[in-house]
Amino acid sequence: MPTPYVCADSLTTTNQLLIITSVQAARLPTIFGARENVGVGGLMSYGPSFSDLFRNAAEYVDKILRGAKPSDLPIEQPTKFELVINLKIAKALGLTIPPGVFAIADEVIE
């Protein structure tokens, strides 16, 4: 069975609880794009660190307020990604997470 991936966008954020309730009822191990979904019952997430993105955005605002022209600033891509695993949900689904995955996880929720 394929593992669903739920991207991080405004539609999935708005419907977060509905999505999580549905995948739990169907017993689907689901990977999310935002770590917040794991805290409320998702199995795992892998995606950019939004706190890091917001910090970088604040630096851009600071540069612009200090006189930099927005057109002169380079476009940046996310550089920090986070893997978060919800061990409680993994156990509820009867899944065993390989030790190598735990080794690279940024956070494990127990």
All heavy atoms as an XYZ file, in Angstrom:
829
protein
N       0.846     -1.178      0.000
C       0.000      0.000      0.000
C       0.890      1.239      0.000
O       1.814      1.355      0.795
C      -0.871     -0.016      1.266
C      -1.604      1.258      1.492
S      -2.480      1.465      3.054
C      -2.970     -0.147      3.532
N       0.635      2.185     -0.909
C       1.437      3.413     -0.928
C       1.164      4.274      0.307
O       0.075      4.248      0.853
C       0.974      4.114     -2.200
C      -0.361      3.547     -2.508
C      -0.394      2.165     -1.936
N       2.190      4.997      0.709
C       2.059      5.905      1.844
C       1.709      7.289      1.325
O       2.459      7.867      0.547
C       3.377      5.960      2.641
O       3.677      4.654      3.094
C       3.267      6.897      3.818
N       0.553      7.839      1.754
C       0.173      9.178      1.291
C       1.122     10.254      1.829
O       1.632     10.145      2.941
C      -1.227      9.380      1.869
C      -1.706      8.043      2.281
C      -0.479      7.224      2.564
N       1.339     11.273      1.019
C       2.094     12.453      1.422
C       1.147     13.643      1.345
O       0.506     13.867      0.316
C       3.298     12.688      0.505
C       4.024     13.971      0.818
C       4.908     14.044      1.885
C       3.805     15.126      0.076
C       5.554     15.227      2.192
C       4.451     16.308      0.375
C       5.329     16.346      1.434
O       5.963     17.514      1.740
N       1.046     14.392      2.433
C       0.187     15.574      2.482
C       1.097     16.796      2.500
O       1.851     17.001      3.452
C      -0.734     15.554      3.729
C      -1.602     16.791      3.768
C      -1.581     14.285      3.741
N       1.053     17.582      1.420
C       1.919     18.751      1.311
C       1.504     19.831      2.313
O       0.391     19.825      2.825
C       1.901     19.305     -0.106
S       0.303     19.913     -0.623
N       2.424     20.715      2.577
C       2.154     21.819      3.508
C       1.688     23.020      2.710
O       2.474     23.664      2.015
C       3.419     22.152      4.294
N       0.396     23.297      2.767
C      -0.145     24.495      2.133
C      -1.363     24.958      2.917
O      -1.767     24.327      3.894
C      -0.460     24.271      0.650
C      -1.578     23.277      0.395
O      -2.289     22.891      1.335
O      -1.759     22.881     -0.767
N      -1.951     26.058      2.500
C      -3.053     26.634      3.278
C      -4.281     25.725      3.303
O      -4.990     25.662      4.307
C      -3.424     28.023      2.741
O      -3.799     27.939      1.382
N      -4.550     24.992      2.232
C      -5.700     24.096      2.205
C      -5.538     22.946      3.205
O      -6.456     22.641      3.966
C      -5.918     23.540      0.794
C      -7.089     22.578      0.640
C      -8.408     23.294      0.918
C      -7.096     21.977     -0.757
N      -4.362     22.324      3.216
C      -4.165     21.210      4.146
C      -4.032     21.695      5.586
O      -4.422     20.996      6.510
C      -2.937     20.363      3.758
O      -1.773     21.192      3.734
C      -3.140     19.710      2.406
N      -3.509     22.893      5.785
C      -3.429     23.449      7.135
C      -4.825     23.730      7.679
O      -5.133     23.417      8.824
C      -2.585     24.736      7.150
O      -1.269     24.416      6.691
C      -2.501     25.338      8.531
N      -5.685     24.284      6.836
C      -7.053     24.579      7.242
C      -7.814     23.304      7.599
O      -8.613     23.292      8.529
C      -7.793     25.327      6.110
O      -7.090     26.533      5.834
C      -9.218     25.644      6.492
N      -7.549     22.231      6.866
C      -8.263     20.969      7.060
C      -7.432     19.923      7.795
O      -7.693     18.725      7.674
C      -8.711     20.426      5.696
C      -9.727     21.327      5.064
O     -10.844     21.446      5.551
N      -9.345     21.997      3.986
N      -6.449     20.375      8.555
C      -5.518     19.491      9.245
C      -6.211     18.407     10.078
O      -5.899     17.226      9.945
C      -4.610     20.343     10.133
C      -3.821     19.613     11.170
C      -3.003     20.591     11.990
O      -2.039     21.114     11.485
N      -3.386     20.837     13.220
N      -7.149     18.791     10.923
C      -7.797     17.806     11.797
C      -8.655     16.824     11.016
O      -8.686     15.636     11.344
C      -8.598     18.501     12.887
C      -7.759     19.296     13.885
C      -8.649     20.001     14.903
C      -6.749     18.409     14.578
N      -9.315     17.279      9.973
C     -10.107     16.393      9.130
C      -9.208     15.374      8.433
O      -9.524     14.179      8.385
C     -10.891     17.202      8.089
C     -11.689     16.392      7.064
C     -12.773     15.578      7.756
C     -12.291     17.317      6.027
N      -8.095     15.822      7.922
C      -7.150     14.926      7.237
C      -6.601     13.898      8.212
O      -6.587     12.692      7.924
C      -6.013     15.731      6.574
C      -6.570     16.586      5.433
C      -4.917     14.806      6.070
C      -5.605     17.617      4.896
N      -6.172     14.341      9.376
C      -5.584     13.420     10.348
C      -6.627     12.426     10.847
O      -6.346     11.228     10.958
C      -4.918     14.193     11.497
C      -3.655     14.851     10.952
C      -4.608     13.291     12.680
C      -2.889     15.680     11.894
N      -7.832     12.884     11.123
C      -8.905     11.986     11.551
C      -9.181     10.933     10.478
O      -9.353      9.751     10.781
C     -10.190     12.785     11.848
O      -9.897     13.763     12.839
C     -11.295     11.879     12.350
N      -9.190     11.350      9.222
C      -9.473     10.435      8.113
C      -8.379      9.392      7.925
O      -8.678      8.209      7.753
C      -9.660     11.216      6.807
O     -10.738     12.106      6.908
N      -7.116      9.817      7.961
C      -6.039      8.841      7.756
C      -5.910      7.898      8.952
O      -5.568      6.732      8.786
C      -4.683      9.502      7.413
C      -4.770     10.256      6.107
C      -4.160     10.376      8.516
N      -6.204      8.395     10.148
C      -6.176      7.506     11.310
C      -7.307      6.480     11.245
O      -7.098      5.316     11.562
C      -6.241      8.299     12.611
C      -4.949      8.994     12.948
C      -5.018      9.779     14.244
O      -6.083     10.038     14.784
N      -3.861     10.172     14.742
N      -8.492      6.912     10.818
C      -9.627      5.992     10.699
C      -9.338      4.917      9.651
O      -9.730      3.757      9.812
C     -10.898      6.758     10.340
N      -8.633      5.296      8.582
C      -8.288      4.348      7.529
C      -7.002      3.577      7.839
O      -6.605      2.714      7.061
C      -8.140      5.084      6.205
N      -6.363      3.928      8.967
C      -5.098      3.303      9.385
C      -4.018      3.429      8.305
O      -3.289      2.491      8.010
C      -5.307      1.860      9.804
C      -6.233      1.725     10.993
C      -6.319      0.346     11.594
N      -5.057     -0.323     11.874
C      -4.245     -0.074     12.912
N      -4.561      0.850     13.786
N      -3.132     -0.756     13.079
N      -3.939      4.626      7.708
C      -2.939      4.912      6.685
C      -1.732      5.607      7.302
O      -1.877      6.671      7.908
C      -3.519      5.837      5.606
C      -4.506      5.241      4.631
C      -5.108      6.336      3.769
C      -3.835      4.196      3.780
N      -0.553      5.044      7.154
C       0.648      5.758      7.608
C       0.905      6.914      6.646
O       1.098      6.699      5.452
C       1.749      4.699      7.526
C       1.249      3.697      6.537
C      -0.251      3.745      6.575
N       0.846      8.129      7.145
C       0.896      9.311      6.284
C       2.068     10.206      6.645
O       2.344     10.444      7.814
C      -0.429     10.094      6.403
O      -1.506      9.194      6.137
C      -0.492     11.227      5.417
N       2.718     10.707      5.610
C       3.826     11.647      5.779
C       3.309     13.040      5.425
O       2.662     13.229      4.402
C       5.012     11.271      4.879
C       5.509      9.870      5.227
C       6.137     12.299      5.019
C       6.537      9.331      4.272
N       3.603     14.001      6.282
C       3.152     15.382      6.089
C       4.339     16.275      5.766
O       5.479     15.957      6.075
C       2.458     15.887      7.359
C       1.158     15.187      7.643
C       1.123     14.013      8.377
C      -0.029     15.700      7.175
C      -0.067     13.357      8.631
C      -1.231     15.059      7.410
C      -1.252     13.885      8.151
N       4.043     17.422      5.179
C       5.078     18.389      4.847
C       5.369     19.372      5.962
O       6.338     20.115      5.881
N       4.537     19.369      7.008
C       4.726     20.311      8.118
C       4.751     19.565      9.451
O       3.918     18.696      9.701
C       3.615     21.349      8.128
N       5.673     19.911     10.301
C       5.852     19.241     11.582
C       4.646     19.401     12.504
O       4.413     18.566     13.369
C       7.132     19.716     12.264
C       7.057     21.137     12.788
C       8.307     21.633     13.484
N       8.628     20.828     14.623
C       9.846     20.366     14.904
N      10.847     20.651     14.108
N      10.061     19.636     15.959
N       3.875     20.453     12.334
C       2.712     20.686     13.191
C       1.698     19.550     13.083
O       0.991     19.251     14.047
C       2.042     22.017     12.835
C       2.858     23.243     13.190
C       4.011     23.521     12.212
O       4.000     23.007     11.079
O       4.928     24.253     12.616
N       1.625     18.903     11.926
C       0.698     17.791     11.741
C       1.080     16.573     12.581
O       0.220     15.806     12.987
C       0.630     17.393     10.271
C       0.088     18.502      9.405
O       0.842     19.179      8.736
N      -1.202     18.708      9.420
N       2.341     16.405     12.842
C       2.800     15.262     13.631
C       2.426     15.454     15.094
O       2.052     14.508     15.773
C       4.328     15.054     13.468
C       4.811     13.887     14.301
C       4.670     14.834     12.003
N       2.467     16.662     15.560
C       2.110     16.954     16.946
C       0.652     16.699     17.268
O       0.294     16.481     18.423
N      -0.218     16.716     16.242
C      -1.645     16.504     16.481
C      -2.136     15.151     15.968
O      -3.328     14.935     15.821
C      -2.511     17.643     15.882
C      -2.239     18.948     16.594
C      -2.306     17.770     14.392
N      -1.190     14.235     15.679
C      -1.597     12.876     15.345
C      -1.111     12.313     14.034
O      -1.481     11.198     13.666
N      -0.290     13.036     13.295
C       0.275     12.490     12.066
C       1.437     11.564     12.373
O       2.043     11.649     13.442
N       1.761     10.663     11.458
C       2.854      9.709     11.680
C       4.215     10.387     11.610
O       5.032     10.249     12.514
C       2.787      8.573     10.658
C       3.972      7.605     10.670
C       4.064      6.882     12.010
C       3.886      6.624      9.526
N       4.489     11.080     10.518
C       5.783     11.751     10.388
C       5.680     12.908      9.425
O       4.715     13.019      8.672
C       6.883     10.774      9.966
C       6.752     10.185      8.602
S       8.141      9.121      8.077
C       8.246      7.946      9.379
N       6.683     13.756      9.480
C       6.752     14.878      8.543
C       8.177     15.051      8.070
O       9.133     14.743      8.784
C       6.261     16.175      9.189
O       7.172     16.610     10.172
N       8.288     15.513      6.849
C       9.583     15.892      6.304
C       9.346     17.121      5.440
O       8.555     17.077      4.488
C      10.217     14.779      5.464
C      11.580     15.174      4.957
C      12.665     15.222      5.833
C      11.782     15.539      3.643
C      13.913     15.618      5.398
C      13.020     15.936      3.195
C      14.086     15.962      4.078
O      15.324     16.369      3.647
N       9.983     18.189      5.792
C       9.814     19.421      5.035
C      10.710     20.511      5.568
O      11.461     20.309      6.532
N      10.629     21.682      4.947
C      11.481     22.784      5.380
C      11.121     23.252      6.784
O       9.980     23.128      7.218
C      11.201     23.880      4.354
C       9.876     23.541      3.774
C       9.740     22.058      3.849
N      12.114     23.760      7.470
C      11.894     24.338      8.792
C      11.252     25.707      8.599
O      11.887     26.648      8.111
C      13.229     24.491      9.525
O      13.081     25.321     10.649
N       9.967     25.806      8.965
C       9.267     27.079      8.760
C       9.812     28.167      9.669
O       9.853     29.337      9.281
C       7.764     26.893      8.937
C       7.147     26.133      7.803
C       6.751     24.814      7.961
C       6.995     26.721      6.562
C       6.210     24.106      6.901
C       6.450     26.026      5.497
C       6.053     24.708      5.668
N      10.264     27.818     10.862
C      10.849     28.838     11.731
C      12.115     29.412     11.090
O      12.377     30.619     11.176
C      11.133     28.286     13.126
O      12.036     27.210     13.067
N      12.881     28.566     10.422
C      14.078     29.026      9.713
C      13.693     29.927      8.528
O      14.320     30.958      8.291
C      14.888     27.820      9.241
C      16.289     28.182      8.800
O      17.012     28.823      9.591
O      16.656     27.839      7.653
N      12.628     29.544      7.812
C      12.161     30.368      6.694
C      11.675     31.731      7.168
O      11.948     32.755      6.531
C      11.028     29.648      5.945
C      11.404     28.394      5.165
C      10.161     27.756      4.566
C      12.419     28.707      4.086
N      10.946     31.755      8.286
C      10.453     33.024      8.825
C      11.609     33.906      9.286
O      11.582     35.124      9.106
C       9.464     32.788      9.959
C       8.192     32.102      9.525
C       7.555     31.214     10.363
C       7.631     32.339      8.280
C       6.385     30.575      9.973
C       6.462     31.712      7.878
C       5.834     30.830      8.724
N      12.621     33.303      9.877
C      13.795     34.061     10.320
C      14.491     34.693      9.100
O      14.875     35.858      9.124
C      14.748     33.142     11.083
C      15.872     33.830     11.778
C      16.715     32.913     12.687
N      16.563     31.481     12.534
C      15.713     30.696     13.238
N      14.952     31.240     14.156
N      15.661     29.399     13.051
N      14.618     33.915      8.015
C      15.237     34.444      6.799
C      14.387     35.563      6.193
O      14.922     36.543      5.671
C      15.447     33.333      5.771
C      16.548     32.376      6.181
O      17.341     32.666      7.066
N      16.587     31.223      5.549
N      13.062     35.422      6.255
C      12.177     36.463      5.744
C      12.357     37.754      6.547
O      12.362     38.853      5.972
C      10.728     36.006      5.801
N      12.518     37.618      7.860
C      12.734     38.797      8.702
C      14.048     39.484      8.333
O      14.130     40.720      8.330
C      12.733     38.398     10.174
N      15.072     38.703      7.989
C      16.342     39.293      7.568
C      16.168     40.065      6.255
O      16.760     41.133      6.076
C      17.404     38.204      7.423
C      17.842     37.615      8.752
C      18.785     36.436      8.600
O      19.217     36.134      7.469
O      19.089     35.805      9.626
N      15.361     39.528      5.346
C      15.082     40.239      4.096
C      14.368     41.553      4.370
O      14.694     42.584      3.787
C      14.232     39.365      3.175
C      15.032     38.619      2.132
C      16.075     37.794      2.496
C      14.726     38.744      0.791
C      16.803     37.106      1.556
C      15.446     38.060     -0.170
C      16.491     37.244      0.213
O      17.209     36.573     -0.722
N      13.362     41.530      5.243
C      12.632     42.743      5.591
C      13.596     43.771      6.178
O      13.549     44.959      5.832
C      11.474     42.436      6.579
C      10.881     43.720      7.148
C      10.402     41.595      5.895
N      14.480     43.308      7.046
C      15.464     44.209      7.656
C      16.342     44.858      6.585
O      16.587     46.068      6.619
C      16.321     43.437      8.673
C      17.355     44.323      9.334
O      16.952     45.316      9.991
O      18.565     44.044      9.198
N      16.797     44.052      5.623
C      17.643     44.594      4.548
C      16.887     45.643      3.729
O      17.441     46.683      3.375
C      18.126     43.465      3.644
C      19.149     42.563      4.286
C      19.520     41.400      3.374
C      20.458     40.448      4.085
N      20.771     39.275      3.244
N      15.625     45.363      3.439
C      14.816     46.293      2.640
C      14.569     47.584      3.417
O      14.679     48.689      2.875
C      13.499     45.630      2.211
C      13.793     44.509      1.206
C      12.537     46.655      1.611
C      12.625     43.593      0.931
N      14.266     47.451      4.709
C      14.036     48.641      5.526
C      15.305     49.470      5.697
O      15.233     50.678      5.952
C      13.472     48.253      6.900
C      12.048     47.688      6.884
C      11.643     47.239      8.282
C      11.059     48.702      6.331
N      16.453     48.853      5.525
C      17.723     49.574      5.613
C      18.151     50.137      4.260
O      19.248     50.672      4.134
C      18.809     48.675      6.185
C      18.583     48.335      7.642
C      19.652     47.348      8.138
N      19.359     46.887      9.471
C      19.786     47.474     10.585
N      20.540     48.554     10.517
N      19.474     46.980     11.755
N      17.307     49.969      3.235
C      17.578     50.612      1.956
C      17.907     49.690      0.791
O      18.083     50.167     -0.334
N      18.021     48.393      1.010
C      18.318     47.485     -0.104
C      17.132     47.428     -1.062
O      15.977     47.486     -0.638
C      18.630     46.084      0.422
N      17.442     47.337     -2.339
C      16.384     47.204     -3.331
C      15.975     45.722     -3.393
O      16.842     44.850     -3.542
C      16.880     47.672     -4.702
C      17.096     49.176     -4.780
C      17.698     49.602     -6.098
C      16.956     49.063     -7.274
N      17.505     49.505     -8.566
N      14.688     45.427     -3.281
C      14.244     44.028     -3.333
C      14.724     43.295     -4.583
O      15.061     42.112     -4.530
C      12.722     44.130     -3.300
C      12.449     45.417     -2.589
C      13.565     46.333     -3.010
N      14.812     44.005     -5.709
C      15.246     43.366     -6.952
C      16.726     42.980     -6.922
O      17.170     42.156     -7.724
C      14.971     44.268     -8.143
O      15.674     45.485     -8.010
N      17.484     43.555     -5.989
C      18.904     43.227     -5.874
C      19.158     42.041     -4.947
O      20.270     41.508     -4.913
C      19.695     44.436     -5.352
C      19.747     45.569     -6.365
O      19.528     45.300     -7.564
O      19.997     46.716     -5.944
N      18.139     41.646     -4.190
C      18.318     40.542     -3.246
C      18.128     39.206     -3.961
O      17.213     39.048     -4.774
C      17.320     40.661     -2.087
C      17.460     41.911     -1.224
C      16.350     41.973     -0.188
C      18.821     41.951     -0.549
N      18.986     38.246     -3.666
C      18.868     36.947     -4.344
C      17.661     36.156     -3.842
O      17.211     36.323     -2.715
C      20.167     36.235     -3.955
C      20.535     36.830     -2.637
C      20.084     38.274     -2.713
N      17.140     35.308     -4.707
C      16.074     34.387     -4.308
C      16.744     33.220     -3.592
O      17.727     32.663     -4.070
C      15.299     33.880     -5.543
C      14.584     35.054     -6.207
C      14.325     32.788     -5.151
C      13.932     34.723     -7.519
N      16.220     32.868     -2.439
C      16.807     31.781     -1.663
C      15.826     30.627     -1.550
O      14.618     30.821     -1.500
C      17.186     32.267     -0.261
C      18.310     33.278     -0.267
C      18.746     33.670      1.138
O      18.249     33.089      2.117
O      19.588     34.561      1.236
N      16.374     29.435     -1.501
C      15.602     28.215     -1.293
C      15.796     27.770      0.152
O      16.793     28.116      0.790
C      16.091     27.118     -2.239
C      15.874     27.432     -3.706
C      14.406     27.428     -4.072
O      13.644     26.605     -3.605
N      14.013     28.370     -4.917
N      14.871     26.972      0.681
C      15.076     26.441      2.035
C      16.372     25.623      2.086
O      16.715     24.927      1.133
C      13.869     25.525      2.258
C      12.858     25.937      1.250
C      13.616     26.523      0.100
N      17.072     25.746      3.189
C      18.307     24.980      3.359
C      18.235     24.025      4.550
O      19.037     23.114      4.653
C      19.519     25.914      3.560
O      19.261     26.773      4.676
C      19.769     26.755      2.316
N      17.281     24.248      5.433
C      17.141     23.391      6.603
C      15.822     22.625      6.504
O      14.756     23.215      6.395
C      17.166     24.227      7.891
C      17.076     23.392      9.141
C      17.159     24.246     10.399
C      17.045     23.354     11.622
N      16.991     24.141     12.838
N      15.924     21.304      6.513
C      14.755     20.435      6.456
C      14.705     19.603      7.738
O      15.753     19.282      8.311
C      14.820     19.519      5.228
C      14.645     20.266      3.945
C      15.707     20.943      3.363
C      13.416     20.320      3.320
C      15.549     21.646      2.187
C      13.242     21.019      2.139
C      14.316     21.685      1.576
N      13.493     19.262      8.162
C      13.318     18.538      9.422
C      12.518     17.262      9.205
O      11.523     17.253      8.474
C      12.576     19.403     10.432
C      13.286     20.694     10.774
C      12.457     21.592     11.660
O      11.246     21.723     11.421
O      13.041     22.174     12.592
N      12.962     16.199      9.873
C      12.232     14.934      9.904
C      11.732     14.747     11.331
O      12.519     14.734     12.274
C      13.142     13.768      9.519
C      12.540     12.366      9.665
C      11.344     12.173      8.741
C      13.595     11.304      9.406
N      10.405     14.640     11.486
C       9.785     14.462     12.796
C       8.952     13.187     12.739
O       8.199     12.972     11.785
C       8.898     15.671     13.173
C       8.277     15.484     14.542
C       9.702     16.959     13.128
N       9.085     12.336     13.768
C       8.379     11.055     13.821
C       7.545     10.989     15.084
O       8.020     11.320     16.173
C       9.379      9.876     13.812
C      10.256      9.934     12.564
C       8.647      8.545     13.905
C      11.436      8.991     12.603
N       6.288     10.522     14.944
C       5.402     10.327     16.088
C       5.399      8.830     16.402
O       4.734      8.045     15.729
C       3.994     10.831     15.774
C       3.098     10.851     16.984
O       3.206     10.011     17.864
N       2.183     11.807     17.014
N       6.163      8.448     17.406
C       6.312      7.037     17.766
C       5.010      6.434     18.276
O       4.712      5.264     18.026
C       7.419      6.889     18.815
C       7.873      5.481     19.148
C       8.329      4.751     17.891
C       8.983      5.514     20.167
N       4.201      7.233     18.947
C       2.911      6.754     19.458
C       2.006      6.316     18.308
O       1.365      5.266     18.371
C       2.244      7.860     20.279
C       0.905      7.498     20.849
C       0.322      8.673     21.635
C      -1.101      8.395     22.065
N      -1.705      9.555     22.713
N       1.971      7.097     17.247
C       1.148      6.761     16.086
C       1.732      5.544     15.366
O       0.989      4.672     14.908
C       1.015      7.967     15.128
C       0.349      9.141     15.833
C       0.273      7.591     13.867
C      -1.057      8.862     16.347
N       3.056      5.470     15.261
C       3.687      4.307     14.625
C       3.296      3.023     15.354
O       2.943      2.024     14.717
C       5.201      4.470     14.610
N       3.327      3.049     16.673
C       2.936      1.869     17.449
C       1.458      1.549     17.255
O       1.086      0.380     17.130
C       3.250      2.080     18.929
C       4.731      2.039     19.237
C       5.006      2.264     20.710
C       6.499      2.274     20.973
N       6.815      2.542     22.381
N       0.604      2.576     17.213
C      -0.833      2.358     17.015
C      -1.116      1.721     15.656
O      -2.068      0.958     15.517
C      -1.589      3.678     17.153
N      -0.283      2.026     14.657
C      -0.452      1.455     13.324
C       0.287      0.121     13.170
O       0.215     -0.505     12.114
C       0.051      2.438     12.257
C      -0.750      3.735     12.095
C      -0.029      4.698     11.164
C      -2.148      3.433     11.589
N       1.002     -0.277     14.212
C       1.754     -1.526     14.155
C       3.000     -1.440     13.291
O       3.445     -2.440     12.733
N       3.584     -0.256     13.197
C       4.772     -0.047     12.367
C       6.035     -0.062     13.206
O       6.048      0.422     14.336
C       4.689      1.297     11.644
C       3.514      1.484     10.697
C       3.489      2.918     10.185
C       3.602      0.508      9.547
N       7.080     -0.597     12.640
C       8.391     -0.543     13.271
C       9.243      0.420     12.458
O       9.437      0.222     11.254
C       9.056     -1.935     13.274
O       8.196     -2.847     13.958
C      10.410     -1.895     13.959
N       9.721      1.453     13.103
C      10.574      2.442     12.433
C      12.014      1.946     12.514
O      12.513      1.668     13.602
C      10.454      3.830     13.104
C       8.992      4.275     13.201
C      11.297      4.862     12.370
C       8.305      4.538     11.897
N      12.689      1.818     11.382
C      14.074      1.337     11.396
C      14.991      2.265     12.200
O      14.809      3.482     12.187
C      14.474      1.332      9.920
C      13.192      1.339      9.163
C      12.202      2.056     10.029
N      15.978      1.681     12.895
C      16.904      2.500     13.696
C      17.608      3.588     12.886
O      17.872      4.668     13.402
C      17.918      1.489     14.237
C      17.225      0.163     14.166
C      16.266      0.248     13.027
N      17.892      3.321     11.624
C      18.552      4.318     10.785
C      17.699      5.561     10.576
O      18.219      6.665     10.458
N      16.388      5.377     10.549
C      15.487      6.518     10.395
C      15.476      7.333     11.683
O      15.488      8.558     11.658
C      14.066      6.061     10.001
C      13.099      7.234      9.963
C      14.094      5.341      8.659
N      15.457      6.642     12.827
C      15.533      7.348     14.115
C      16.828      8.149     14.213
O      16.849      9.239     14.764
C      15.467      6.373     15.295
C      14.074      5.961     15.647
C      13.718      4.625     15.638
C      13.110      6.894     15.997
C      12.421      4.236     15.965
C      11.826      6.519     16.326
C      11.487      5.182     16.302
N      17.897      7.599     13.674
C      19.207      8.261     13.770
C      19.226      9.595     13.041
O      19.926     10.521     13.459
C      20.301      7.344     13.231
N      18.459      9.715     11.966
C      18.473     10.968     11.208
C      17.314     11.897     11.555
O      17.239     13.011     11.049
C      18.511     10.705      9.678
C      17.254      9.967      9.233
C      19.769      9.982      9.286
C      17.101      9.875      7.725
N      16.391     11.443     12.418
C      15.239     12.263     12.797
C      15.687     13.458     13.630
O      16.555     13.346     14.495
C      14.228     11.433     13.583
N      15.078     14.603     13.365
C      15.343     15.805     14.143
C      14.587     15.779     15.461
O      15.019     16.378     16.431
C      14.950     17.058     13.337
C      15.815     17.215     12.118
O      16.992     17.577     12.275
O      15.325     16.969     10.996
N      13.429     15.102     15.453
C      12.614     15.002     16.682
C      11.792     13.725     16.620
O      11.287     13.353     15.565
C      11.690     16.209     16.790
C      10.864     16.230     18.055
C       9.938     17.435     18.140
O      10.076     18.359     17.331
O       9.083     17.434     19.041
N      11.690     13.056     17.771
C      10.832     11.881     17.907
C       9.852     12.173     19.026
O      10.243     12.442     20.161
C      11.654     10.608     18.222
C      10.725      9.422     18.436
C      12.636     10.321     17.112
N       8.547     12.124     18.703
C       7.507     12.360     19.689
C       7.080     11.017     20.240
O       6.709     10.123     19.486
C       6.304     13.092     19.046
C       6.769     14.455     18.511
C       5.163     13.237     20.037
C       5.731     15.162     17.675
N       7.157     10.875     21.569
C       6.822      9.584     22.178
C       5.534      9.655     22.950
O       5.096     10.604     23.436
C       7.954      9.146     23.097
C       9.220      8.917     22.293
C      10.310      8.277     23.111
O      10.023      7.319     23.829
O      11.433      8.755     23.013
